[in-house]
Every structure is written in structure tokens, then in C-alpha cells.
């Protein structure tokens, strides 16, 4: 049975004291008996402090981005080897904001995913359609393209360290939420497409965790998680306050 995940993406938000306070609260409240797996993705500037606080707890600290290379001359970037100094072994790839504003294509995502997985890093790969793409009936075309290009050439054994996050771009930070039925339809499609990637991928598809992202809050998470193909949430705003984050976990 797939374990549920609640992951908080803090984006370029929170001051250092705020980030540390949430991390401390999570460390106090989340135990090894907590039913769901909990992740936080702080700003790069806060990674060390948050990882230090959460060290020894079941809460996973992940990075929002990294560069797919070993230590090298790449100004402004960080790499998995540097993150491992802080015990960080989980990285987001392909979030819609990086696709939309920073030109991160599915081909670039594929390069990152391959490098990170081969480096022993767990990857959360984000996919999702814009409002224009949904309204033009292209949701499934977009998702299929992002899956095929982003996961091209990934060895079957590596999928155990891969999580997918379906985030309809039109629902991120807007207050709009895909209905549980809309989200389930997309998640089921994603699972089917992963199952068609290579011979034997149907078993991979059944075991892979697929998260929903897009204005997830404590008052709508239960209805989403009740759907058979939704395995958790990648959460923005509601993860940036301790009480609402804990509400999601509970």
C-alpha cells in the first residue's frame, strides 16, 4: 500500500526565524508513528538551519532546486554533493514556477532527474497544465508530454526514488482547487501513462506515489486523499503556518 505524503513547499517565503519555528514545531509534533510521510522544502538560504533542526526526526528536508552536476564552476547554483553535507537527499524538479518563469523544460527536467537519481537523491517531479491548456481540452496531451519527456530513459529500478506531483497551474496560489473528481481523473491518467513507459512499468505505476498540488488546505485535503490514485499533497501557502501544516498532517 502506498504511504501518503504531505510535503510543504515554502518557495521564496518565510524569514529565517519563521522557518526555524515551523521546523521546531514539526519536530515536536511529528513522530515515527505519524501515519503520513512529511517533507519540507525551504528556501535555499534556510536549508542548513531547517535540516539541522529536523535532524533525527522523521521529517524530510528537501531542496527546491539543484544543478545536475558535481562540484563545478556554475555561479549561483547548488549541487547534490553540497546538499548532502546537510543530509539533504530530496529535490523538487519541474515546479510550474520554474517552468513558466525560468524556462525549465521537460528536457531539462529529464537531465536533472537522471543525474539526481543516479546520485542517490530522491526526486519529486512536478507536472501540470495551465488554465489555457485545460480550457482548450489539452490537459492530457500536456501531461503525457511532460511524463514522456521528463521520465525518458529512467531505469525501472530508479522509480523507487521518484515521486510525481500533479499541480494544475491554474490552481496554484489562486484559491481555486481541482475538484476531487478532476484531480482523481488526472492522477489516474498519470498512473496509466507511467505504466506505459516500458515493459513491466505497470508494477512501477502501481507503487509510485502521486501527489496533488494546488491550493491544498486542511479543509479539502481529506476529500482529495479519499480518492484511490491521490497519495498526498504538495502544499504551498498552507504549509507556511504551523497550525495549518499540522492540520494537513492530521
C-alpha positions as CSV (number, residue, x, y, z in Angstrom):
1,X,0.0,0.0,0.0
2,X,1.3,3.4,-1.0
3,X,2.1,5.7,2.0
4,X,0.6,9.2,1.9
5,X,2.9,12.2,1.8
6,X,2.3,15.7,3.0
7,X,5.1,18.0,1.5
8,X,5.4,21.7,2.2
9,X,6.9,23.9,-0.5
10,X,7.9,27.1,1.2
11,X,9.1,28.7,-2.1
12,X,10.7,32.1,-1.6
13,X,8.8,32.8,1.6
14,X,9.4,33.0,5.4
15,X,12.1,34.7,7.3
16,X,14.8,32.5,8.9
17,X,13.1,32.8,12.4
18,X,9.8,31.8,10.9
19,X,11.2,28.8,9.1
20,X,13.0,27.6,12.2
21,X,9.9,28.0,14.3
22,X,7.9,25.8,11.9
23,X,10.7,23.2,11.7
24,X,10.8,23.1,15.5
25,X,7.1,22.7,15.8
26,X,7.1,19.9,13.2
27,X,10.0,18.1,15.1
28,X,7.9,18.3,18.3
29,X,4.6,17.1,16.8
30,X,5.6,14.6,14.1
31,X,6.8,11.2,15.3
32,X,7.8,7.9,13.7
33,X,4.2,6.9,14.5
34,X,2.7,9.6,12.3
35,X,0.7,7.9,9.6
36,X,1.9,10.1,6.7
37,X,5.4,10.9,5.5
38,X,6.2,14.6,6.0
39,X,8.5,16.7,3.8
40,X,9.5,20.4,3.8
41,X,11.2,22.3,1.0
42,X,12.6,25.6,2.5
43,X,14.4,28.4,0.6
44,X,18.0,27.5,-0.2
45,X,19.1,30.1,2.4
46,X,17.3,28.3,5.1
47,X,18.2,24.7,4.2
48,X,21.0,24.3,6.7
49,X,19.1,25.7,9.6
50,X,16.0,23.7,8.9
51,X,17.8,20.5,8.2
52,X,19.8,20.9,11.4
53,X,16.6,21.3,13.5
54,X,14.9,18.3,11.8
55,X,17.9,16.1,12.0
56,X,17.0,12.9,13.8
57,X,13.2,13.4,13.2
58,X,11.2,11.6,10.6
59,X,10.5,14.9,8.8
60,X,12.4,15.1,5.5
61,X,14.1,18.3,4.5
62,X,14.4,18.7,0.7
63,X,15.7,21.4,-1.7
64,X,13.5,23.3,-4.2
65,X,16.2,23.1,-6.9
66,X,19.7,22.0,-7.7
67,X,22.0,21.8,-10.7
68,X,22.7,18.5,-12.3
69,X,26.5,18.3,-11.8
70,X,29.2,17.6,-9.4
71,X,31.1,20.5,-7.8
72,X,32.0,22.8,-10.7
73,X,32.1,26.4,-11.9
74,X,28.4,27.3,-12.0
75,X,27.7,30.6,-10.4
76,X,24.6,30.9,-8.3
77,X,23.8,27.1,-8.3
78,X,24.0,24.3,-5.7
79,X,24.6,20.7,-6.4
80,X,23.6,17.4,-4.7
81,X,27.0,16.9,-3.2
82,X,26.7,20.2,-1.3
83,X,23.2,19.4,-0.2
84,X,24.4,16.0,1.2
85,X,26.6,17.9,3.6
86,X,23.4,18.8,5.4
87,X,21.9,15.4,5.0
88,X,19.6,16.6,2.2
89,X,18.7,13.8,-0.2
90,X,15.4,15.0,-1.7
91,X,15.0,17.6,-4.5
92,X,12.0,19.1,-6.3
93,X,12.2,19.2,-10.1
94,X,10.0,21.0,-12.7
95,X,7.7,23.1,-10.5
96,X,5.4,25.2,-12.6
97,X,7.0,28.4,-11.5
98,X,10.4,27.2,-12.7
99,X,8.9,26.1,-16.0
100,X,6.9,29.3,-16.5
101,X,9.3,31.9,-15.4
102,X,12.8,30.3,-15.6
103,X,12.5,28.3,-18.8
104,X,12.8,24.9,-17.3
105,X,11.6,22.5,-20.0
106,X,10.7,18.8,-19.6
107,X,14.0,18.0,-21.3
108,X,15.9,20.0,-18.7
109,X,13.9,18.2,-16.0
110,X,14.9,14.9,-17.5
111,X,18.6,15.8,-17.3
112,X,18.1,16.7,-13.7
113,X,16.0,13.7,-12.8
114,X,18.6,11.3,-14.3
115,X,21.5,12.9,-12.6
116,X,19.8,13.2,-9.2
117,X,18.6,9.6,-9.2
118,X,22.0,8.4,-10.2
119,X,23.4,10.4,-7.3
120,X,21.2,8.6,-4.8
121,X,18.8,11.5,-4.4
122,X,15.0,11.2,-4.2
123,X,13.1,13.3,-6.7
124,X,9.7,14.9,-6.6
125,X,8.8,15.6,-10.3
126,X,6.1,18.3,-10.8
127,X,3.8,18.3,-13.8
128,X,0.6,20.1,-14.7
129,X,-1.4,22.1,-17.2
130,X,-2.2,25.8,-17.4
131,X,-5.7,27.2,-17.4
132,X,-5.5,27.8,-21.2
133,X,-4.4,24.3,-21.8
134,X,-7.2,22.9,-19.7
135,X,-9.8,25.1,-21.3
136,X,-8.6,24.0,-24.8
137,X,-9.0,20.4,-23.8
138,X,-5.3,19.7,-23.8
139,X,-4.8,18.6,-20.2
140,X,-4.0,15.0,-21.0
141,X,-1.8,15.9,-24.0
142,X,0.3,18.2,-21.8
143,X,0.6,15.6,-19.0
144,X,1.5,12.9,-21.4
145,X,4.2,15.1,-23.0
146,X,5.7,16.0,-19.6
147,X,5.7,12.4,-18.5
148,X,7.3,11.0,-21.7
149,X,9.9,13.7,-21.9
150,X,10.6,14.2,-18.2
151,X,10.9,10.5,-17.5
152,X,12.6,9.4,-20.7
153,X,15.3,6.8,-20.3
154,X,14.8,6.4,-16.5
155,X,15.8,2.9,-15.4
156,X,12.9,0.9,-13.8
157,X,14.9,0.4,-10.6
158,X,15.3,4.1,-10.2
159,X,11.5,4.7,-9.9
160,X,11.5,3.7,-6.3
161,X,13.1,7.1,-5.5
162,X,10.7,9.1,-7.6
163,X,7.5,10.8,-6.6
164,X,5.2,12.6,-9.0
165,X,3.3,15.8,-8.1
166,X,0.4,16.8,-10.3
167,X,-0.2,20.5,-9.9
168,X,-2.7,22.2,-12.2
169,X,-1.1,25.6,-12.7
170,X,-4.4,27.3,-12.6
171,X,-4.9,26.1,-9.0
172,X,-1.6,27.1,-7.5
173,X,-1.9,30.1,-5.2
174,X,-5.2,31.1,-6.7
175,X,-7.6,29.6,-4.1
176,X,-9.1,27.5,-6.9
177,X,-8.9,23.8,-6.4
178,X,-9.5,21.0,-8.8
179,X,-12.5,19.0,-7.6
180,X,-11.6,15.7,-6.1
181,X,-13.0,14.1,-9.3
182,X,-10.9,16.3,-11.6
183,X,-7.8,15.6,-9.6
184,X,-8.5,11.8,-9.5
185,X,-9.1,11.8,-13.2
186,X,-5.7,13.4,-13.8
187,X,-3.9,11.2,-11.3
188,X,-5.4,8.1,-12.8
189,X,-4.2,9.2,-16.3
190,X,-0.7,9.9,-15.0
191,X,-0.5,6.5,-13.4
192,X,-1.7,4.9,-16.6
193,X,0.9,6.8,-18.7
194,X,3.7,5.8,-16.3
195,X,2.6,2.2,-16.7
196,X,3.0,2.5,-20.5
197,X,6.6,3.9,-20.4
198,X,8.3,0.5,-20.7
199,X,7.7,-3.2,-20.5
200,X,6.8,-4.1,-16.9
201,X,6.1,-0.4,-15.9
202,X,2.6,-1.4,-14.8
203,X,4.1,-2.6,-11.5
204,X,6.1,0.7,-11.2
205,X,3.0,2.7,-11.8
206,X,1.0,0.9,-9.1
207,X,3.7,1.6,-6.5
208,X,4.6,5.2,-7.4
209,X,3.3,8.0,-5.1
210,X,1.4,10.8,-6.9
211,X,0.7,13.9,-5.0
212,X,-1.8,16.7,-5.7
213,X,-0.8,20.3,-5.5
214,X,-2.9,23.5,-5.9
215,X,-4.4,25.4,-3.0
216,X,-4.5,22.4,-0.7
217,X,-5.8,23.2,2.8
218,X,-6.8,21.3,5.9
219,X,-10.5,21.6,4.9
220,X,-10.1,20.0,1.5
221,X,-7.2,17.5,1.9
222,X,-9.4,14.7,3.2
223,X,-11.7,14.7,0.2
224,X,-8.7,14.6,-2.1
225,X,-6.9,11.8,-0.2
226,X,-10.0,9.7,-0.3
227,X,-9.5,9.2,-4.0
228,X,-7.7,5.9,-4.9
229,X,-4.9,7.5,-7.0
230,X,-4.1,10.5,-4.9
231,X,-1.3,9.8,-2.5
232,X,-0.8,13.1,-0.7
233,X,-0.3,16.8,-1.3
234,X,2.5,19.2,-2.3
235,X,1.3,22.2,-0.4
236,X,2.3,25.9,-0.7
237,X,0.6,28.5,1.5
238,X,-1.0,26.1,4.0
239,X,2.4,24.7,4.8
240,X,3.8,28.1,5.8
241,X,1.9,28.3,9.1
242,X,2.5,25.6,11.7
243,X,-1.2,25.2,12.7
244,X,-2.4,24.7,9.1
245,X,0.6,22.4,8.3
246,X,-0.2,20.2,11.3
247,X,-3.9,20.3,10.3
248,X,-2.9,18.8,6.9
249,X,-0.8,16.1,8.6
250,X,-3.6,15.2,11.0
